[in-house]
């Protein structure tokens, strides 16, 4: 399905989507794979205990991504401590803290 869509970018969100989606996008030939991470705690991720296996699988799939967007500096710091490279892990404000403006590409509404 991803290959047939001819997508330029795949965005994944949450643990399973990151693990499966990054792999599926790369197999389909999509070069840009961006993930959003916000459910990473000190001891759990999305209600899962942060076992060695959970962490290893996440980090293995991280290598297939182009960028991971952390929704807070706290999450970005946790990703950095895990070994996710700083240029890959970026902190981005959420909609509730955004003070910029949004534009619609190509005049679409």
N, C-alpha and C positions, 0 to 999 in steps of 0.2 A: 504494500500500500504506500509506504513512504517513497520507494523508488518510482512507482507509477506517478506520484504527485509531482515529481521533479522539484522538490523544495530546495530552497537555498539555505534555510535555517530550520532547525528543530529545537524547540524549547521544552525542557523537562522540568517537572516540579514534584518534589517529594522523593523519598527513598527508592521505592520500586520503579517509578518512572525514570529516575536517574540511572538506575542499574540497567534496566531493560531498554529504555529509550535511547541512551547514548550508544549502546551496542547496535541496536536496530538502525539508527541513523547512519552510523559509520558503515555498516554492511550495505546499506542502500546507497552509499556514495555521497551523503550529505557532508559537506566540509565544515559547516558551522553548527555546533551543538552547544547550546547555552542552557545551564541549569540554574534554578533558583532554590536557595536553601534558607529555611527559616526555622526548621523544627529540630535543630541540633542542640541538645542540652549537654550538660556535663556527664550525665549517666545514662541518658536515653535519647533516642531519635524516633519521633512519631510514636511514642509509647513502647518502642522496642528497647530492651537493654542493649547498651553499647558493648557487645561482646567483641572479642578479637575477630570473629568471623564477619560480623556485621560491618565493622570498621574496615576490614581488609577488602571486602567486596565493594564497598563504597569507594575506597581509594583506587581499586583496580579500575572501576568504571570511570572515575575522575580523569584518568589518563586519556580517555576517549573524547573528552569534552574540550571545547574551545575556551569556555569561560564559565565560572560559577559566580552567581550574584548572591551575596549574603545580604539579607535585609536589615542587618544591624551590625555595628562594629563588634558586638559581642560574638555573633556568629562568625564574622570574618576572622576574629582572633582565634576562635576554636578551630576553624578550618586551617589556619596557619599553623597552629600547634600540632594538628594532625599530619602536616607535611604538604598541604595543598599550596602550591607556589603563590606568592603574593600577587604576581601579575595576573593570575587566573582568578583568584578570589577577590572580589570587589564588594564593598559595602554600598548599598543603594537605599535611599530613603523610601519609606512606604508612602502610599497615597496620603495618609493622614499627616505626614510631615513635609510633603512636597510643597515647595513655594514657587516653583517654576511654572512654565506654561506648556501646554501640549498643543501640537498641531496635527492636522489630519493630512496625510500624504496625498498628493495629486488632487487635492480639492474634494476628495470623497467625503461623504457625510455618514 
